[in-house]
Amino acid sequence: MQNVELYSKNNNCQKSASRKFYNYFGDLLKAEFKNQEISLIDVGSGCGTILSEVTVGESGLKFAKIFGVDKSEKMVNFASETYGSDLMSFRYMDVIDKIPDDLMSEQFDMVTSFYCLHHVRDLKKAFETINGLLAVNGLFGCVFFTWHTFITAWDALTEKYPVMSNWRNRFTPLFAVDNPDEIIKNNLSESGFEIVKFIDDRNEFYNFSVPENMAKTLDAINPFFTSMSEEEQKQFSKDQMSKIFELQKSESLVEPFRVIYFVARKTKTCC
Ligand SMILES: C[S@@+](CC[C@H](N)C(=O)[O-])C[C@H]1O[C@@H](n2cnc3c(N)ncnc32)[C@H](O)[C@@H]1O
């Protein structure tokens, strides 16, 4: 899984996207929930920093209780130790597995999932789980990363780094298609959701300032990075940046990538 130490220090790109989510949809969410204290479950909450700093700290929404769930025990432990409180608790859950009984009986007002579902192969199953967590009329807010040049760069490096040879199997099949927007919309509709607002940003960018920041951000989400020796890690980091710059035909650190943002409403219980 991911490197919790590295990710907890190198998630500014993801943090920027979650801020954009609330810039896009914050007013809509405030109008929906008014002054209600929301029960929230955040799927793929990772180290908990973004949930704590952005969703709780900056969104302007009020919360009654929050669960952060993640399939990485290391992430759950880090988040619990760092951000656990009476309001917010963290626990293990895989979004493609059966929902634990106690969470199933909760029926949450809102589910968020930021920069997580690109790790999931069975998108429909994930949406069905999220449907099962929500009350009817509850809202699902998502930031879904769908493309960046590193994808082609990693493909090109698989020969030199055999440990990465099947790396795509650990990520969404949407990396291989041109129409992730249509696929996401269809899966939402088949899983009992109606789209409230959908933004397909093909010109997303984040200013990494220096190549090292981009490299560390990518290393932190690379599930194979920890299987490499320290020497190999250093070399891979350098090679991936050279390949990205070669593919971009520039050493720009603000090249556009693609991220989909949406809010969808559960209109019916799907399954
Ligand atoms: C890039 S991190 C994003 C974390 C956090 N949402 C954020 O924005 O910082 C993706 C997280 O999704 C989790 N994840 C991946 N697949 C998952 C699954 N099937 N069920 C639950 N969590 C999952 C990973 O363990 C990881 O912590």
The ligand as an SDF file (V2000), in Angstrom:
LIG
                    3D

 27 29  0  0  0  0  0  0  0  0999 V2000
   -3.9550    9.2490   -2.2480 C   0  0  0  0  0  0  0  0  0  0  0  0
   -4.6350    8.6820   -0.7200 S   0  0  0  0  0  0  0  0  0  0  0  0
   -5.8200    9.9700   -0.4240 C   0  0  0  0  0  0  0  0  0  0  0  0
   -6.0910   10.1240    1.0410 C   0  0  0  0  0  0  0  0  0  0  0  0
   -6.9910   11.2780    1.4320 C   0  0  0  0  0  0  0  0  0  0  0  0
   -8.3390   11.1240    0.9140 N   0  0  0  0  0  0  0  0  0  0  0  0
   -6.4040   12.5550    0.9950 C   0  0  0  0  0  0  0  0  0  0  0  0
   -7.0350   13.2340    0.1710 O   0  0  0  0  0  0  0  0  0  0  0  0
   -5.3020   12.8820    1.4570 O   0  0  0  0  0  0  0  0  0  0  0  0
   -5.7050    7.3140   -1.1860 C   0  0  0  0  0  0  0  0  0  0  0  0
   -6.1660    6.5180    0.0110 C   0  0  0  0  0  0  0  0  0  0  0  0
   -7.1960    5.6220   -0.4440 O   0  0  0  0  0  0  0  0  0  0  0  0
   -7.0280    4.4010    0.2610 C   0  0  0  0  0  0  0  0  0  0  0  0
   -7.6950    3.3170   -0.4830 N   0  0  0  0  0  0  0  0  0  0  0  0
   -7.2980    2.7670   -1.6500 C   0  0  0  0  0  0  0  0  0  0  0  0
   -8.1480    1.7910   -2.0100 N   0  0  0  0  0  0  0  0  0  0  0  0
   -9.1120    1.7320   -1.0520 C   0  0  0  0  0  0  0  0  0  0  0  0
  -10.2470    0.9120   -0.8560 C   0  0  0  0  0  0  0  0  0  0  0  0
  -10.5540   -0.0670   -1.7210 N   0  0  0  0  0  0  0  0  0  0  0  0
  -11.0310    1.1130    0.2380 N   0  0  0  0  0  0  0  0  0  0  0  0
  -10.7000    2.0860    1.1360 C   0  0  0  0  0  0  0  0  0  0  0  0
   -9.6060    2.8890    1.0080 N   0  0  0  0  0  0  0  0  0  0  0  0
   -8.8290    2.7210   -0.0610 C   0  0  0  0  0  0  0  0  0  0  0  0
   -5.5250    4.2320    0.3450 C   0  0  0  0  0  0  0  0  0  0  0  0
   -5.1540    3.3140    1.3600 O   0  0  0  0  0  0  0  0  0  0  0  0
   -5.0750    5.6550    0.6430 C   0  0  0  0  0  0  0  0  0  0  0  0
   -4.9610    5.9200    2.0040 O   0  0  0  0  0  0  0  0  0  0  0  0
  1  2  1  0
  2  3  1  0
  2 10  1  0
  3  4  1  0
  4  5  1  0
  5  6  1  0
  5  7  1  0
  7  8  2  0
  7  9  1  0
 10 11  1  0
 11 12  1  0
 11 26  1  0
 12 13  1  0
 13 14  1  0
 13 24  1  0
 14 15  1  0
 14 23  1  0
 15 16  2  0
 16 17  1  0
 17 18  1  0
 17 23  2  0
 18 19  1  0
 18 20  2  0
 20 21  1  0
 21 22  2  0
 22 23  1  0
 24 25  1  0
 24 26  1  0
 26 27  1  0
M  CHG  2   2   1   9  -1
M  END
$$$$
